[in-house]
Structures are given as C-alpha cells and as structure tokens.
C-alpha cells in the first residue's frame, strides 16, 4: 500500500501560478502572477537560476528547450521572454505578441522553433533563426554576430519582420 508524503517543498518568494518540466524532466520552471520565474534541478530541487524578473502582467506559461539551455516565459500581457538558463540572462527584449492576451510558449521537439499560443485564439510559430545562438569562441565569449546591417543584427530584423505578420 502506498502512502502520500511530501518529497520536497520548494521555497519561492511568491505564490506560483505555473510549473513546467523540461522535456527530459531534469529541470522545473516555476512562474508567479507577479512576473517572476525560477528554474530548479529536479535531482536536488535546488535553484539553477536566480529569480528571473519578467513581465509585470504575470507568468501564465513557460517552456524549456530540449537541450535545457533556453527558457521561454509567456505573460498575461502577450509577451514572450527568452532566457539563457545557464547564466540567467534575458535573451534580448521580450518578443511582442497579441496585446492583452495571455500567451503560452512551447518549443518544437527539436527545439528549433518557438510556438506561441494566445488566449485570443492566435498561434504564432517562430523562425529557427529566432533562437540561433552565435558560436562560442575558445575563451567562452560569444562570437560577434555575423550579419549586421546599419547596426541592427540580422536576427533582430528577422524577429521584427516575423512578429509583425
């Protein structure tokens, strides 16, 4: 006969609104209505990121790429924020979406595309270049972006073009 017992209690500064596991189950992302998210390792349930402060509208969805490198958080305001899990840094500005419409992000099984589903019924699929990362140099610093036109990276131009459709 099995009995129910608490395995682990997570300490989080605010009441959680969502919790999502990574595809391999090694990470758990927890988000709050105040726009904070934290990622935990499921082996120890210790945090692997600091508290990530995002949209003021609150976190309503989250997704982790299959390689466990990128977290996408979706807010009640319709924005999606990408985060680097290893260093806890935001990957650019929030991706605009459908205003005032909650968004739940998801990654394709290979992690190359971001799918955003909105409360308004719209679905947007991100281009693979949206998540492209520049190759690392031997010293660990990212390489400069290969294509810049007028001081704007090609990825930023592509992101703006894709999200305005």
N, C-alpha and C positions, 0 to 999 in steps of 0.2 A: 504494500500500500504506500502510495506517495503522499507526502505532506507538503503543504506550501510553506516556504520560508524565504525570507529576503536574502538574495545572493549578494547584492551590493547596493548601497544607496549613494547616489551622486549628489555632490554639493554644487548647487548652481545659484548665482546671486538673485535670479528672478524666477518666477513660475514658468516652466517650459510650456510651449504651445505645440511643438512638433519634435519628433525624434525619428531619424532615418539612419539605417545601417548602410555601410558601403557594400558594393556587390559581393565582395569576398567575406564580409562580416567582421573584418578586423578593426573597423572604425565605426563610431557612432556620432552623428551630428545632432546636437540639441539646440533648438532655437526658442526665442521668447517673443511675447507680444510687444516688448519694448525694443525689438530690433537687434538683440544680442544673440550670438551663436557661439558654441564651443564644440570642439571635436575631441572625443575620448578614444583611447585604445581599448578595445573590448577584452584584451587579455588581462589587463590590470584595472581597467576603468579609471585610469589616471588621465588627466587632460594632456593632449598633444599640441594644443594651441592655447594661446591666451584667449580671453573673451573677445570675440570679433564684433565690433560695433558697426552695425549697418544701418539700414533704413529705419527712420523713426516710425514708419507705418506698421512695424511688426513683422516677424518672420512667419510665413504661412507654409513654406515649402523649402526643402533642401535636397540636394543630390551630391553624390561623390563619384568621381570618375573611377573606372575600373583599376587604374594604376595608383589610386589613393593619393594623387598629387593635387587635385583641384576640387574645391567645394563650390557649389553654386547655391546661393540662398535666394529665395523669392519672397518679396514683401507684399503687404496688403496694398501698397501704392502702385504695384505693377512693375517695379524694377527688379532686375536680377543682378546680383553682385557675384563676381567670381573671386575666389580666394585661393592663394597658394597655401596648402595645408602645412608644408614643411616650415615656412617662416611666418605664417600668419598675416601676410601682407595681401591687401586687395590688389587684384589684377586689373588695374585701370578703374575708370569711373563705372558706376552702375549702368547696366545696359537698359536703355529705356524700353518701355513696353506699352501696354494699354493702360492709360491713366485711370487711377481709382478702381482697378480691377486686380484682385489678388492673383498671384502667379505661382505656379508650382513647377520648378525646373526638373528636368530629367536628362540624363546623358544616354546616348545610344550605347548598345552593349560594347562597342569597341572604343567608346569614349571620344570619338572624333567630332560628334555633333551634339549641340545643346538643343533640347526641345523645351519650349515654354508653353504651358497650358494656362489659359487665363479664365477667371470666373465669368467673363463675358462670353465665353464660348470659342474664342480665337485660339489658334495653335500656331506657334512660330518655330521654325527649325533653323538653327544657326549653321553657318557655313563652317567646314573644317578649319579654315584659316583663322576663325574667330578664337579658337583655342590653341593655335600654333604657338609654340614656345621657341625662342631663339636658342640655338645650340650653345652649350656651355664651353667656355674656354678652359684650358687645363688648370688655371688658378681658381676656378669656380665662379668667376664673374660671368654674367651673361654677355654674349657677343652683341655688338651693335646691330640694330635692326637693318636687314639687308636692303630694304627699299624705302626710301624717304623721298617724298615729292613735296617741295615747298615747306619742309619742316614737319610735315604730318606723316606718320608711319602708314604704310600701305594697309596694315591690319585695321587701324582706326578708320581710314576711309572706307574700307570694305564693311566694317561693322556699322557705320553710319548709313551706308547705302542699303544694307540688308534689313536693318531695323526700321527703315522708313517706308518699306514696301507695304 
